[in-house]
């Protein structure tokens, strides 16, 4: 790694790039007033000279440290939290900002300690990261800098919360199945205590009602697991052998459903189409057949949280709940219904 040359100053970078010191400063701080070509020339000059700005001095002058605190309660729920974190980190990195990550692990004392620690580091703002799109108590009263909640919803309507649109994703799944001519559709999903399960189920049923199609049986709530998918599918087929589509509340459930359908000699999608939820690639792409599913766009949630935090830092905060849409990923587990 190149070491900074002794005595290299911002004026040296400006001279090398052929711009004023003020323009060089704006370029290195990612200010909008600088043309992209000029910014690139300044960055190249800084790299050639191994110039490193004095972050501490810059923070004292500007009143900010270009550092964001990211606070989560459940980093171990990596399937959902890591993509959101990556989306936020990429967006912050594009603006040459740093992230200090703290995992409170659901412990209120640890959480308070991390908040105080991050504030002592003079972070410019906070992103509070959830793990299940659920409502959580607001922390804003204890934090004197802007706060954005992502993949969770603050219980204070004055906060801004960026969440995945669970109801919208379920509507995409329902509309897809109806458009394919499926008419005897069932729903197997996860734990009823999860808001995501309830919202997806209700929205899915609304689309079927609008199409004049009754849901076959009642929604089947259970665990977010392949095991539950296998057992639920067996019970469903025993009572309703004529179903032609199943919407599953997660890809894990859908994987278990497809296992049972194969065991019972039902073809997918010829006899029964299957749609999952989450677009968990390791499951959806390896399913037999590969699984049509709803992608939560988790990295986009992280990037959106950063945009709203920047808006707050620029003096234009918003409040309320912002639902980021998902997208339907169509694979081989759905198809045109057989004519009967």
ZASEMAR-843721 format. One record per residue (C-alpha): residue number from 1; x, y negated, z negated. Coordinates in nm, 4 decimals, decimal comma, padded with zeros to 6 digits. Example, Ala and Ser with C-alpha at 12.3 -4.5 7.8 and 13.67 -1.06 7.14 Angstrom:
<pts>
+-----+----------+----------+----------+
! pos !       px !       py !       pz !
+-----+----------+----------+----------+
!   1 !  01,2300 !  00,4500 ! -00,7800 !
!   2 !  01,3670 !  00,1060 ! -00,7140 !
+-----+----------+----------+----------+
</pts>
This chain:
<pts>
+-----+----------+----------+----------+
! pos !       px !       py !       pz !
+-----+----------+----------+----------+
!   1 !  00,0000 !  00,0000 !  00,0000 !
!   2 !  00,1361 ! -00,3451 !  00,0928 !
!   3 !  00,2264 ! -00,5668 ! -00,2010 !
!   4 !  00,1364 ! -00,9336 ! -00,2061 !
!   5 !  00,4255 ! -01,1496 ! -00,0938 !
!   6 !  00,5554 ! -01,3778 ! -00,3626 !
!   7 !  00,4190 ! -01,7328 ! -00,3381 !
!   8 !  00,1589 ! -01,6660 ! -00,0667 !
!   9 ! -00,1125 ! -01,9284 ! -00,1025 !
!  10 ! -00,4465 ! -01,9961 !  00,0601 !
!  11 ! -00,2839 ! -02,2759 !  00,2592 !
!  12 ! -00,0478 ! -02,0185 !  00,4131 !
!  13 ! -00,3452 ! -01,8096 !  00,5242 !
!  14 ! -00,5158 ! -02,1174 !  00,6683 !
!  15 ! -00,2022 ! -02,2116 !  00,8601 !
!  16 ! -00,1611 ! -01,8597 !  01,0014 !
!  17 ! -00,5279 ! -01,8537 !  01,1115 !
!  18 ! -00,5198 ! -02,2088 !  01,2496 !
!  19 ! -00,7995 ! -02,3389 !  01,0292 !
!  20 ! -00,8377 ! -02,5787 !  00,7390 !
!  21 ! -00,7935 ! -02,4622 !  00,3794 !
!  22 ! -01,1654 ! -02,5236 !  00,3208 !
!  23 ! -01,2608 ! -02,3035 !  00,6157 !
!  24 ! -01,0227 ! -02,0294 !  00,5024 !
!  25 ! -01,1798 ! -02,0373 !  00,1554 !
!  26 ! -01,5318 ! -02,0124 !  00,2978 !
!  27 ! -01,4311 ! -01,7253 !  00,5268 !
!  28 ! -01,2753 ! -01,5221 !  00,2462 !
!  29 ! -01,5804 ! -01,5827 !  00,0279 !
!  30 ! -01,8196 ! -01,4643 !  00,3035 !
!  31 ! -01,9960 ! -01,7994 !  00,3326 !
!  32 ! -02,2511 ! -01,8300 !  00,6144 !
!  33 ! -02,1068 ! -02,1579 !  00,7464 !
!  34 ! -01,8135 ! -01,9797 !  00,9104 !
!  35 ! -01,8447 ! -01,8282 !  01,2582 !
!  36 ! -01,7864 ! -01,4486 !  01,2701 !
!  37 ! -01,4832 ! -01,4853 !  01,4996 !
!  38 ! -01,3269 ! -01,7416 !  01,2672 !
!  39 ! -01,3925 ! -01,5273 !  00,9610 !
!  40 ! -01,2293 ! -01,2294 !  01,1295 !
!  41 ! -00,9238 ! -01,4395 !  01,2197 !
!  42 ! -00,8878 ! -01,5568 !  00,8592 !
!  43 ! -00,9273 ! -01,2040 !  00,7212 !
!  44 ! -00,6614 ! -01,0744 !  00,9620 !
!  45 ! -00,4265 ! -01,3544 !  00,8564 !
!  46 ! -00,4843 ! -01,2721 !  00,4897 !
!  47 ! -00,4118 ! -00,9034 !  00,5580 !
!  48 ! -00,0937 ! -00,9857 !  00,7491 !
!  49 !  00,0305 ! -01,1980 !  00,4594 !
!  50 ! -00,0938 ! -00,9492 !  00,1951 !
!  51 ! -00,2813 ! -01,2372 !  00,0364 !
!  52 ! -00,4946 ! -01,1618 ! -00,2691 !
!  53 ! -00,7175 ! -01,4385 ! -00,4105 !
!  54 ! -00,7033 ! -01,5094 ! -00,7811 !
!  55 ! -01,0427 ! -01,3684 ! -00,8760 !
!  56 ! -01,0303 ! -01,5005 ! -01,2319 !
!  57 ! -00,9488 ! -01,8544 ! -01,1224 !
!  58 ! -01,2125 ! -01,8408 ! -00,8508 !
!  59 ! -01,4709 ! -01,7283 ! -01,1040 !
!  60 ! -01,3830 ! -02,0131 ! -01,3413 !
!  61 ! -01,4152 ! -02,2666 ! -01,0602 !
!  62 ! -01,7325 ! -02,1319 ! -00,8973 !
!  63 ! -01,9070 ! -02,0108 ! -01,2118 !
!  64 ! -01,9368 ! -01,6552 ! -01,0805 !
!  65 ! -01,7216 ! -01,3443 ! -01,0735 !
!  66 ! -01,8668 ! -01,1740 ! -00,7632 !
!  67 ! -01,9349 ! -00,8720 ! -00,9827 !
!  68 ! -02,2698 ! -00,6984 ! -01,0362 !
!  69 ! -02,3656 ! -00,4728 ! -01,3254 !
!  70 ! -02,5529 ! -00,1590 ! -01,2213 !
!  71 ! -02,7331 !  00,0071 ! -01,5110 !
!  72 ! -02,8958 !  00,3482 ! -01,4886 !
!  73 ! -03,0514 !  00,5844 ! -01,7393 !
!  74 ! -03,0030 !  00,9054 ! -01,5456 !
!  75 ! -02,7025 !  00,9253 ! -01,3166 !
!  76 ! -02,7218 !  01,3030 ! -01,3519 !
!  77 ! -03,0338 !  01,2937 ! -01,1296 !
!  78 ! -02,7886 !  01,2645 ! -00,8426 !
!  79 ! -03,0309 !  01,3740 ! -00,5710 !
!  80 ! -03,2123 !  01,0405 ! -00,5973 !
!  81 ! -02,9838 !  00,8000 ! -00,7825 !
!  82 ! -02,6643 !  00,8503 ! -00,5799 !
!  83 ! -02,8151 !  00,7516 ! -00,2399 !
!  84 ! -02,9690 !  00,4377 ! -00,3937 !
!  85 ! -02,6347 !  00,3584 ! -00,5563 !
!  86 ! -02,4508 !  00,4080 ! -00,2262 !
!  87 ! -02,6919 !  00,1774 ! -00,0455 !
!  88 ! -02,6391 ! -00,0925 ! -00,3080 !
!  89 ! -02,2621 ! -00,0458 ! -00,3145 !
!  90 ! -02,2372 ! -00,0692 !  00,0652 !
!  91 ! -02,4417 ! -00,3897 !  00,0719 !
!  92 ! -02,2331 ! -00,5429 ! -00,2072 !
!  93 ! -01,9091 ! -00,4324 ! -00,0435 !
!  94 ! -02,0108 ! -00,6049 !  00,2778 !
!  95 ! -02,0202 ! -00,9279 !  00,0769 !
!  96 ! -01,6885 ! -00,8532 ! -00,0952 !
!  97 ! -01,8591 ! -00,8036 ! -00,4311 !
!  98 ! -01,7785 ! -00,5384 ! -00,6894 !
!  99 ! -01,9986 ! -00,3072 ! -00,8968 !
! 100 ! -01,9597 ! -00,2075 ! -01,2611 !
! 101 ! -02,1646 !  00,1098 ! -01,3151 !
! 102 ! -02,2964 !  00,2160 ! -01,6574 !
! 103 ! -02,5092 !  00,5235 ! -01,7342 !
! 104 ! -02,7092 !  00,4858 ! -02,0555 !
! 105 ! -02,8362 !  00,8463 ! -02,0337 !
! 106 ! -03,1714 !  00,7437 ! -02,1729 !
! 107 ! -03,0213 !  00,6203 ! -02,5006 !
! 108 ! -03,1460 !  00,2782 ! -02,6132 !
! 109 ! -02,8389 !  00,2092 ! -02,8303 !
! 110 ! -02,6020 !  00,2988 ! -02,5482 !
! 111 ! -02,8085 !  00,0855 ! -02,3078 !
! 112 ! -02,7865 ! -00,2186 ! -02,5352 !
! 113 ! -02,4125 ! -00,1693 ! -02,5705 !
! 114 ! -02,3670 ! -00,1576 ! -02,1934 !
! 115 ! -02,5758 ! -00,4691 ! -02,1418 !
! 116 ! -02,3602 ! -00,6602 ! -02,3904 !
! 117 ! -02,0426 ! -00,5210 ! -02,2351 !
! 118 ! -02,1431 ! -00,6190 ! -01,8820 !
! 119 ! -02,2453 ! -00,9660 ! -01,9940 !
! 120 ! -01,9089 ! -01,0034 ! -02,1668 !
! 121 ! -01,7508 ! -00,9233 ! -01,8293 !
! 122 ! -01,9539 ! -01,2156 ! -01,6906 !
! 123 ! -02,1357 ! -01,0195 ! -01,4215 !
! 124 ! -02,3394 ! -01,2394 ! -01,1901 !
! 125 ! -02,6494 ! -01,0190 ! -01,2024 !
! 126 ! -02,7916 ! -00,6761 ! -01,2871 !
! 127 ! -02,9451 ! -00,3974 ! -01,0848 !
! 128 ! -03,1424 ! -00,1545 ! -01,3006 !
! 129 ! -03,1647 !  00,1835 ! -01,1265 !
! 130 ! -03,4396 !  00,4329 ! -01,2043 !
! 131 ! -03,4625 !  00,7992 ! -01,1068 !
! 132 ! -03,8293 !  00,8721 ! -01,0395 !
! 133 ! -04,0147 !  00,5610 ! -00,9179 !
! 134 ! -04,1854 !  00,5397 ! -01,2582 !
! 135 ! -04,2858 !  00,2342 ! -01,4639 !
! 136 ! -04,0264 !  00,1439 ! -01,7285 !
! 137 ! -03,9993 ! -00,1245 ! -02,0004 !
! 138 ! -03,8506 ! -00,4521 ! -01,8798 !
! 139 ! -03,4968 ! -00,5390 ! -01,9930 !
! 140 ! -03,4985 ! -00,8895 ! -01,8509 !
! 141 ! -03,5572 ! -01,0706 ! -02,1804 !
! 142 ! -03,2170 ! -00,9467 ! -02,3035 !
! 143 ! -03,0304 ! -01,0409 ! -01,9849 !
! 144 ! -02,9627 ! -01,4105 ! -01,9060 !
! 145 ! -02,8695 ! -01,3477 ! -01,5407 !
! 146 ! -03,0911 ! -01,2313 ! -01,2499 !
! 147 ! -03,2171 ! -00,8723 ! -01,2687 !
! 148 ! -03,3620 ! -00,6494 ! -00,9970 !
! 149 ! -03,5218 ! -00,3088 ! -01,0640 !
! 150 ! -03,4886 ! -00,0363 ! -00,8009 !
! 151 ! -03,6478 !  00,3092 ! -00,7759 !
! 152 ! -03,8382 !  00,2146 ! -01,0882 !
! 153 ! -04,1021 ! -00,0466 ! -01,1670 !
! 154 ! -04,0657 ! -00,2941 ! -01,4504 !
! 155 ! -04,3737 ! -00,3293 ! -01,6680 !
! 156 ! -04,3316 ! -00,7087 ! -01,6520 !
! 157 ! -04,5048 ! -00,8464 ! -01,3392 !
! 158 ! -04,2659 ! -01,1425 ! -01,3422 !
! 159 ! -03,9762 ! -00,9092 ! -01,2578 !
! 160 ! -03,9010 ! -00,7873 ! -00,9054 !
! 161 ! -03,9098 ! -00,4106 ! -00,8548 !
! 162 ! -03,8099 ! -00,2241 ! -00,5370 !
! 163 ! -03,9775 !  00,1160 ! -00,5174 !
! 164 ! -04,0324 !  00,3890 ! -00,2596 !
! 165 ! -04,3789 !  00,3819 ! -00,1050 !
! 166 ! -04,5023 !  00,7229 ! -00,2182 !
! 167 ! -04,8572 !  00,6641 ! -00,1000 !
! 168 ! -04,7362 !  00,5414 !  00,2389 !
! 169 ! -04,5187 !  00,8497 !  00,2835 !
! 170 ! -04,8111 !  01,0810 !  00,2071 !
! 171 ! -05,0225 !  00,8954 !  00,4620 !
! 172 ! -04,7531 !  00,9575 !  00,7252 !
! 173 ! -04,7659 !  01,3299 !  00,6487 !
! 174 ! -05,1459 !  01,3446 !  00,6595 !
! 175 ! -05,1727 !  01,1466 !  00,9829 !
! 176 ! -04,9127 !  01,3735 !  01,1426 !
! 177 ! -05,1000 !  01,6913 !  01,0548 !
! 178 ! -05,4356 !  01,5502 !  01,1643 !
! 179 ! -05,2868 !  01,4326 !  01,4944 !
! 180 ! -05,1636 !  01,7869 !  01,5592 !
! 181 ! -05,5161 !  01,9232 !  01,5329 !
! 182 ! -05,4805 !  02,0809 !  01,1891 !
! 183 ! -05,8216 !  02,1003 !  01,0235 !
! 184 ! -05,7869 !  02,3297 !  00,7192 !
! 185 ! -05,5228 !  02,1532 !  00,5159 !
! 186 ! -05,4098 !  02,2209 !  00,1570 !
! 187 ! -05,1782 !  02,0393 ! -00,0834 !
! 188 ! -04,9195 !  02,1874 ! -00,3215 !
! 189 ! -04,7213 !  01,9409 ! -00,5307 !
! 190 ! -04,5260 !  01,8837 ! -00,8507 !
! 191 ! -04,5886 !  01,7784 ! -01,2079 !
! 192 ! -04,9136 !  01,5850 ! -01,2590 !
! 193 ! -04,7407 !  01,3612 ! -01,5158 !
! 194 ! -04,5276 !  01,2095 ! -01,2356 !
! 195 ! -04,6791 !  00,8996 ! -01,0777 !
! 196 ! -04,5251 !  01,0011 ! -00,7442 !
! 197 ! -04,7221 !  01,3282 ! -00,7445 !
! 198 ! -05,0489 !  01,1520 ! -00,8256 !
! 199 ! -04,9983 !  00,8697 ! -00,5721 !
! 200 ! -04,9021 !  01,1054 ! -00,2896 !
! 201 ! -05,1950 !  01,3348 ! -00,3602 !
! 202 ! -05,4489 !  01,0513 ! -00,3690 !
! 203 ! -05,3213 !  00,8862 ! -00,0497 !
! 204 ! -05,3075 !  01,2188 !  00,1349 !
! 205 ! -05,6665 !  01,2901 !  00,0445 !
! 206 ! -05,7776 !  00,9431 !  00,1567 !
! 207 ! -05,6479 !  01,0077 !  00,5084 !
! 208 ! -05,8224 !  01,3441 !  00,5255 !
! 209 ! -06,1472 !  01,1868 !  00,4028 !
! 210 ! -06,1233 !  00,9173 !  00,6695 !
! 211 ! -06,0776 !  01,1885 !  00,9327 !
! 212 ! -06,3809 !  01,3771 !  00,8026 !
! 213 ! -06,1689 !  01,6662 !  00,6784 !
! 214 ! -06,2115 !  01,8107 !  00,3284 !
! 215 ! -05,8974 !  01,9163 !  00,1446 !
! 216 ! -05,8941 !  02,2938 !  00,1189 !
! 217 ! -05,9292 !  02,3684 ! -00,2512 !
! 218 ! -05,8056 !  02,1270 ! -00,5170 !
! 219 ! -05,4547 !  01,9767 ! -00,5166 !
! 220 ! -05,2223 !  02,2308 ! -00,6796 !
! 221 ! -04,9961 !  02,0594 ! -00,9357 !
! 222 ! -04,7007 !  02,2431 ! -01,0881 !
! 223 ! -04,3224 !  02,2325 ! -01,1051 !
! 224 ! -04,0867 !  02,0656 ! -00,8579 !
! 225 ! -03,9336 !  02,4005 ! -00,7658 !
! 226 ! -03,9089 !  02,6698 ! -00,5012 !
! 227 ! -04,0460 !  02,9182 ! -00,7536 !
! 228 ! -04,3657 !  02,7145 ! -00,7929 !
! 229 ! -04,3921 !  02,6808 ! -00,4150 !
! 230 ! -04,3783 !  03,0588 ! -00,3734 !
! 231 ! -04,6365 !  03,1313 ! -00,6422 !
! 232 ! -04,8703 !  02,8499 ! -00,5403 !
! 233 ! -04,8656 !  02,9542 ! -00,1750 !
! 234 ! -04,9506 !  03,3129 ! -00,2664 !
! 235 ! -05,2455 !  03,1993 ! -00,4804 !
! 236 ! -05,3597 !  02,9559 ! -00,2126 !
! 237 ! -05,3572 !  03,2160 !  00,0663 !
! 238 ! -05,5381 !  03,4669 ! -00,1539 !
! 239 ! -05,8287 !  03,2281 ! -00,1947 !
! 240 ! -05,8134 !  03,0488 !  00,1406 !
! 241 ! -05,6603 !  03,2753 !  00,4049 !
! 242 ! -05,7787 !  03,0498 !  00,6899 !
! 243 ! -05,5706 !  02,7393 !  00,6071 !
! 244 ! -05,3647 !  02,6010 !  00,8956 !
! 245 ! -05,1449 !  02,3424 !  00,7208 !
! 246 ! -04,9876 !  02,2745 !  00,3811 !
! 247 ! -04,8505 !  01,9407 !  00,2635 !
! 248 ! -04,5934 !  01,9899 ! -00,0126 !
! 249 ! -04,4920 !  01,7292 ! -00,2694 !
! 250 ! -04,1195 !  01,8050 ! -00,2322 !
! 251 ! -03,8818 !  01,9891 ! -00,0022 !
! 252 ! -03,8042 !  02,2392 ! -00,2788 !
! 253 ! -04,1716 !  02,3298 ! -00,3070 !
! 254 ! -04,1998 !  02,3499 !  00,0717 !
! 255 ! -03,9017 !  02,5853 !  00,0902 !
! 256 ! -04,0733 !  02,8218 ! -00,1530 !
! 257 ! -04,3968 !  02,7953 !  00,0460 !
! 258 ! -04,2209 !  02,8985 !  00,3683 !
! 259 ! -04,0682 !  03,1999 !  00,1930 !
! 260 ! -04,4126 !  03,3235 !  00,0895 !
! 261 ! -04,5614 !  03,2583 !  00,4320 !
! 262 ! -04,2881 !  03,4663 !  00,5959 !
! 263 ! -04,3380 !  03,7441 !  00,3406 !
! 264 ! -04,7104 !  03,7486 !  00,4246 !
! 265 ! -04,6425 !  03,7631 !  00,7972 !
! 266 ! -04,7705 !  03,4115 !  00,8712 !
! 267 ! -04,5871 !  03,2264 !  01,1464 !
! 268 ! -04,4666 !  02,8683 !  01,0978 !
! 269 ! -04,5955 !  02,6537 !  01,2591 !
! 270 ! -04,8044 !  02,8855 !  01,4782 !
! 271 ! -05,0402 !  02,9945 !  01,1986 !
! 272 ! -04,9621 !  02,7345 !  00,9330 !
! 273 ! -04,7761 !  02,4034 !  00,9616 !
! 274 ! -04,5707 !  02,2922 !  00,6611 !
! 275 ! -04,4629 !  01,9384 !  00,5655 !
! 276 ! -04,2296 !  01,8603 !  00,2765 !
! 277 ! -04,1234 !  01,5411 !  00,1034 !
! 278 ! -03,7824 !  01,3794 !  00,0233 !
! 279 ! -03,5785 !  01,4891 !  00,3310 !
! 280 ! -03,3273 !  01,6661 !  00,1103 !
! 281 ! -03,1013 !  01,7671 !  00,3976 !
! 282 ! -02,9449 !  02,0694 !  00,2279 !
! 283 ! -03,2938 !  02,2197 !  00,1989 !
! 284 ! -03,4930 !  02,0676 !  00,4840 !
! 285 ! -03,2397 !  02,1366 !  00,7585 !
! 286 ! -03,1616 !  02,4893 !  00,6348 !
! 287 ! -03,5235 !  02,5920 !  00,5863 !
! 288 ! -03,6578 !  02,8580 !  00,8252 !
! 289 ! -03,7840 !  02,6907 !  01,0355 !
! 290 ! -03,6287 !  02,3474 !  00,9685 !
! 291 ! -03,8708 !  02,1368 !  00,7699 !
! 292 ! -04,0756 !  01,8379 !  00,8784 !
! 293 ! -04,0570 !  01,6006 !  00,5826 !
! 294 ! -04,0839 !  01,2428 !  00,4610 !
! 295 ! -03,7574 !  01,0552 !  00,4088 !
! 296 ! -03,7634 !  00,8125 !  00,1143 !
! 297 ! -03,4972 !  00,5861 !  00,2730 !
! 298 ! -03,3157 !  00,5757 ! -00,0599 !
! 299 ! -03,0076 !  00,3922 !  00,0694 !
! 300 ! -03,2378 !  00,1282 !  00,2134 !
! 301 ! -03,3870 !  00,0825 ! -00,1352 !
! 302 ! -03,0400 !  00,0082 ! -00,2709 !
! 303 ! -02,9650 ! -00,2391 !  00,0075 !
! 304 ! -03,3017 ! -00,4085 ! -00,0453 !
! 305 ! -03,2290 ! -00,4458 ! -00,4168 !
! 306 ! -02,9033 ! -00,6246 ! -00,3319 !
! 307 ! -03,0805 ! -00,8606 ! -00,0901 !
! 308 ! -03,3323 ! -00,9599 ! -00,3550 !
! 309 ! -03,0596 ! -01,0029 ! -00,6136 !
! 310 ! -02,8705 ! -01,2332 ! -00,3757 !
! 311 ! -03,1899 ! -01,4314 ! -00,3216 !
! 312 ! -03,2246 ! -01,4744 ! -00,6981 !
! 313 ! -02,8598 ! -01,5793 ! -00,7284 !
! 314 ! -02,9214 ! -01,8366 ! -00,4542 !
! 315 ! -03,2124 ! -01,9818 ! -00,6511 !
! 316 ! -03,4967 ! -01,8124 ! -00,4609 !
! 317 ! -03,6157 ! -01,5300 ! -00,6866 !
! 318 ! -03,9329 ! -01,3349 ! -00,6148 !
! 319 ! -04,1499 ! -01,1297 ! -00,8455 !
! 320 ! -04,3768 ! -00,8300 ! -00,8196 !
! 321 ! -04,3497 ! -00,4837 ! -00,6723 !
! 322 ! -04,2010 ! -00,4328 ! -00,3252 !
! 323 ! -04,2719 ! -00,0933 ! -00,1702 !
! 324 ! -04,0165 !  00,0101 !  00,0882 !
! 325 ! -04,1656 !  00,2394 !  00,3556 !
! 326 ! -04,0390 !  00,5885 !  00,4191 !
! 327 ! -04,0239 !  00,7655 !  00,7554 !
! 328 ! -04,1451 !  01,0966 !  00,8857 !
! 329 ! -03,8700 !  01,3327 !  01,0051 !
! 330 ! -04,0309 !  01,5803 !  01,2442 !
! 331 ! -03,8688 !  01,9232 !  01,2687 !
! 332 ! -03,9835 !  02,2693 !  01,3717 !
! 333 ! -04,2157 !  02,3457 !  01,0780 !
! 334 ! -04,5029 !  02,1544 !  01,2368 !
! 335 ! -04,6584 !  02,1944 !  01,5806 !
! 336 ! -04,9826 !  02,1991 !  01,7726 !
! 337 ! -05,2472 !  02,4145 !  01,6031 !
! 338 ! -05,3385 !  02,7385 !  01,7748 !
! 339 ! -05,6768 !  02,7297 !  01,9479 !
! 340 ! -05,9121 !  02,9702 !  01,7786 !
+-----+----------+----------+----------+
</pts>
